Amino acid sequence: MADADSPSAESLLETPLATLHRALGARMVPFAGYAMPVQYPSGILAEHNWTREKAGLFDVSHMGQAFLEGPDHATTARALEALTPGDFLGLAPGRIRYTLLTTAEGGGIIDDLMVTRPADAADGTLFLVVNAARKAIDYAHIAANLPEGVTLRPIEDRALLALQGPLAAAVLARHVPGAETMGFMTAADTAFDGIPVAISRSGYTGEDGYEISVAATEAEAVARALLAAEEVKPIGLGARDSLRLEAGLCLYGHDIDEATSPAEADLGFAVSKRRRAEGGFPGAGRIIAEFADGPARLRVGIQPEGRAPAREGTEIRDASGTLVGLVTSGGFGPTAGGPVAMGYVAGDAAAPGTPLTLSVRGKDLAARVVPLPFVPHRYFRKNAS
């Protein structure tokens, strides 16, 4: 998920569920060029806890959806591998990978995205989901760097919903039989009460859950059917942010950007063993060297003492008072039971347990480096790749 912005209300785009959000009492705010629900009448804390305990429904239709299409899988996979450090030649049908578009100049992160090889699509098709505020940049960058015979086709007529929480599988299975047996990071083209959908068992909260891509004209019917379950409530951007922060997941424009490398961001899982050995992706020289030797700075979890949250931009100092980094995401973690933060610190201050000092509203507050995530992930691991 990427940065919010503040255009005039008249210039904001709306998702296919905008009317439903307002009918449900949502407070709408500008986000990535869209009018999006930040919270509903129950409030952010209640929405956060509901998702951790039951199932929350998120509208993520502002995200970009596109097909990358070529004559065969190998050709399309190699085209994407020329832009990212991911292994797509080895991506099996019905599987998903998280990856990064990287810059040629310094191995910075243009965007993070999800890539699916649809099980039922033409062999040579990959399905991409990119961040809302980066999709125009991503699409232009990808299209400008594709070989002949491979094309990018943005999808403008679909919505994207996320059903997240420990009861998500049981709820979705009532409408999509078999959804409960899908493994984490797998996908399927199927039907929701007879409506064609593409679903993936993935998400952004650290909880078990799904994302559902559906025609814009059918999105409200799917959303209303899910919300009719007593286990499901609508969830806004506010709780989405606190959930992903507790899960230790990066927010584009805050925790990662074009000045940040995958090694610095602690995203080594996105750079496959084969790609580290072979290289051949933008910024490979810097990225491979940093994984081998360690980066000069590293994204870490930070646990402030007391109750005051450390927000983005908070200065981080070591025990001697030397400035060693900045907080990139921070707030109160309802499930964690206190303030939590992520930020970048110098490599010699990145070990768990390292004492830190945070400058919060003119006061020095004690903190320490802790392992991520703050709340354990509860993904459904059966058949995971």
C-alpha angles and dihedrals in degrees: 000000000000141000126307119234137192114232121155117282090246092060097048120112120224131217122232088260098055094107091050092049091055092046088055091053098254121170103230123212136175112267126167091337095311135100101243135176111254094180145344128228094280090063137233097286093052091046091050093050093044091056092049092049105032130354133307127197117217129188107223096162090125088074117099119254121192144156122232106206134191140152094271140358096262093054094048093043093051090049090056093042088058088063102036139036092237129115107240099153085070096044108119123218111276093024132117133211131193111223145164134235104222134197121246093219101058110351093256122157116261090180143327117238146169121244124197129188100210113226094215102034127098111288102258097046124114123183117219130197114192136178118280099235092045102044097097090048092045095048093049092046094048095044092049092054104044123114122239111285096030119095138181116226115189115210111224101169102062135088127213124215129183122208108193136176142067093289095046094099094052092048096047093046089065088065101026109037110213095026089113092063096054115113125234112279094018127121140200139188104227143130133275107208087330095315113121111244140163111222132188129190097231140092150156106260105071088246129108110270152120143250117219122202111198139162110278090237091058098040097095092049090053093045094049092048091054094044090053087072113093089225094061132077131169115259128201137210094272095064091037088061096047091047094051092045092054087048090054093239122153125248113210113240091026112046097017134027142141090293092056125082125211090247092052090048091052091239097136092137088069092061108070125219092245093051092049088054097043103032113189098140129105113284092007094144095060096035096051092045092051093051089051099043103022126254123267090243134022139200109245141172115255125201112199117205118239125015105294113109121225109225131205112296096030111146117243120209132183127232091280093053095253115146106247103166152319136267112249100182128015144152144115116317108211095192093039088052098230147028118322132182144175126210147144120269134175113277094251090056097049102087116112110261095030109144116236139179122222123202103222118174092333095313130105111234126189119240140157139212113260133181119265136272105051090202119035117254115247101196119155102251102187111127091357117163 
